[in-house]
Structures are given as C-alpha cells and as structure tokens.
Amino acid sequence: MSRSTAETAARVPEATEDSSLSDTQVSGTPRRRLLLLLVVAALAVAGAGSYGLSAFLQERASHEAASTVKVVLATSLPGEPFVMFRNTAPGQGYGQAATVALADPSGERALSGQACDRVYASKELVSCLRTINGIPTKYEAETYDASLRRLDSWTLGGIPSRTRLSGDSSLIATTVFVAGHSYASAGFSTETVIRGRDGTAHGNLEEFALISDGTRIKASDRNIWGVTFVPGAPTGFYATASSQGHIWLVRGDLAARTLTVLASGVECPSISPDGTRIAFKKSTTGTLVGHRNIAVLELASGTQTVLAEERDIDDQLEWLDNSTVVYGVPRDDAGQDSDVWAVSAEAGAAPRLFIEHAWSPAVVR
C-alpha cells in the first residue's frame, strides 16, 4: 500500500464520524426552531390573555366605580311620563336601560339593572337588545313588563341596531346587522323582524313584497330597517328599504306582507304621535353614502324640511312631542359616551342638550 493510499484509508473513519455529526446537527436544527416557535407562541398567547384580562378588569372596575351622575335602582317603570334610554354615564350603571322623568330630564335617573345596546319602552313593556360577550359572542332580545320582570327572550342574528314597539305594545320590531356595522358601509346586511308580544312571528321583512309604482322589486340585495309603527293602525308601519345603493321610505302592511315605496332618500323614519309627520335621516347624496341631516316629511303634502342640526346623525329619531325630535349623538371626546339632543321640527331652530350621558331614547307619555 502506498503512503497516499494509507493516509486516505486512515482518514476515512474520521470523515465518516464528521459526516455523522453533521447529520445530527442538521436534523436537530428544525427541532430547535419548532421548539423556539412553540415558546414564542405560548408567550404571545399568555401576553394576549394577560392583556385581555387586564382590560376586562379595568372595564369592570370603571363600571363599578361611583357614577358621574345621580342614580338610584328602579323596581318598576315610572307611573308618570318618562324617557327611557341607554345610560352612558361612566361608573355604576353604564350601559343599563335607565329612566328620567319627562318633566325633569336632567334629574335623577333610575337604573333598571338590565344592560342594553338598544332599548325602547311603552308604559307596560320594555324591549332590550343586548350583546353577550363570550366565545362565541351572542346577541339576544328581551322584553320586560312594567315591574321590570323578564317576560321573554330570543336569539338575534347579529349586532343590535334598532328596536321599536307599536302603540299598544302588541308588536316588537328589531333590526340587527348580520354583516357590517354601519348603513353607509359596503356589503352591510340587515335582518329586521316584527314579532308579536304573544310570541307570534311575522317573519323577516326582506321576505315581504317590495313594490314601487305597482311593480315588484326582486333585487336580491334588499335591506330593510328602522321600523316605526303607525298610530291607530294595527298592521301598519313605515320603514327604510334599500337596494343598489338607493334608499326608500316604505309603508308596510303585516296582513298583506307588502312594503310599498312612498318616497326616496328617507332613512330611519319615526312617525309623530299625531301620525301626520315623519322625522328621518336625509343623506346629502340621496343614497347610502353621504352626511346625514335631520329632516321632517309632511305626509299629506310631501313637503320636506331640513332641520338646523349640522352633525352627522346615526340614531333613529324619536318624537318628544308633535313639534320636537330627540336623538343620540356620540361625544367627540369619548368613544363610549354620548348625549341625547333635542331640536324643534321647524326650520332654523337650534339643537339643545336634552339628556347628558344617554343614547337610544324612548319617550313614554
């Protein structure tokens, strides 16, 4: 054997050993990377959980703190005329349905003990739409009697948006966002249902026949929202219908299951107590896109009056009386706080603050 051959032979085991070590190192690298990834993921989950718990505890502590307004706990609805609304004052009772005397809207507010995202009331019934946080998040509607005892509850198909009661408290309308969270957003979808107080289901209003100038509109992108019941008409109501970006005021008939177009550009109608006028949100563009002013429609003449409120309004209006409307406006300095304002239904009248720290008003005479 030559010297070079012997040297080569002598080096073979050494080379084989080095190769074996290299394979171990290569195979160990992905294991270490996987272990590192698992550690990072665990730390991220723990951090998110810690942040979530901290945020939850902070929110609970803020809601358990003393309220910034004078509150008492209610045991029933007031016997005198009142306003029910969602209390947005920081501290105890935040988010609960509350009432104040109609004669003293800035006075002491009575907390119902029931959290509601949207609320409406009559002398004998309360409709409350709420979000139940959890995994998954759930949404439900509940009704309460004059003694604030729960009468009924049912599951909602999405984020609470609107609720109204008929004058005799026999009908309950609810609107939720099945997709989206704004009527001006692209791709939003609503579900509006009218239900009897006795549990009778009248169905999703999108299933009703939508008729314009005697012709049925069969577009699949229809959305219906913002029901207001006609005084003295057991099966009559008004609502908003939209399709292809257009908005219409429709007159609904529960018995005939029809929605008849009356006017365009009318959103979230609210009929006056005497049934002669409709207050609504009027888009500056006449479509779903654009700034919303407050306007009033005279049903007999078709005359529209735009009111002096210059802020963009996203609440369904409510009538304080036959000549004044009230509505919620978010505060610029606080994302979760809002106030209820009032404005005369006459042109040029200046808005005035009606109830501080409030949203979703219902006037009960």
C-alpha positions, 0 to 999 in steps of 0.5 A: 500500500502506498503512503497516499493510499494509507493516509486516505484509508486512515482518514476515512473513519474520521470523515465518516464520524464528521459526516455523522455529526453533521447529520445530527446537527442538521436534523436537530436544527428544525427541532430547535426552531419548532421548539423556539416557535412553540415558546414564542407562541405560548408567550404571545398567547399568555401576553394576549390573555394577560392583556385581555384580562387586564382590560376586562378588569379595568372595564369592570372596575370603571363600571363599578366605580361611583357614577358621574351622575345621580342614580338610584335602582328602579323596581318598576317603570315610572307611573308618570311620563318618562324617557327611557334610554341607554345610560352612558354615564361612566361608573355604576350603571353604564350601559343599563336601560335607565329612566328620567322623568319627562318633566325633569330630564336632567334629574335623577335617573333610575337604573333598571339593572338590565344592560342594553345596546338598544332599548325602547319602552311603552308604559307596560313593556320594555324591549332590550337588545343586548350583546353577550360577550363570550366565545362565541359572542351572542346577541339576544332580545328581551322584553320586560313588563312594567315591574321590570320582570323578564317576560321573554327572550330570543336569539338575534342574528347579529349586532343590535341596531334598532328596536321599536314597539307599536302603540299598544305594545302588541308588536316588537320590531328589531333590526340587527346587522348580520354583516357590517356595522354601519348603513353607509358601509359596503356589503352591510346586511340587515335582518329586521323582524316584527314579532308579536308580544304573544310570541307570534312571528311575522317573519323577516321583512326582506321576505315581504313584497317590495313594490314601487309604482305597482311593480315588484322589486326582486333585487336580491340585495334588499335591506330593510330597517328602522321600523316605526309603527303607525298610530291607530293602525294595527298592521301598519308601519313605515320603514327604510328599504334599500337596494343598489345603493338607493334608499326608500321610505316604505309603508308596510302592511303585516296582513298583506306582507307588502312594503310599498315605496312612498318616497326616496332618500328617507332613512330611519323614519319615526312617525309623530304621535299625531301620525301626520309627520315623519322625522328621518335621516336625509343623506346629502347624496340621496343614497347610502353614502353621504352626511346625514341631516335631520329632516321632517316629511309632511305626509299629506303634502310631501313637503320636506324640511331640513332641520338646523342640526349640522352633525352627522346623525346615526340614531333613529329619531324619536318624537318628544312631542308633535313639534320636537325630535330627540336623538343620540349623538356620540361625544367627540371626546369619548368613544363610549359616551354620548348625549341625547339632543333635542331640536324643534321640527321647524326650520332654523331652530337650534339643537339643545342638550336634552339628556347628558350621558344617554343614547337610544331614547324612548319617550313614554307619555 
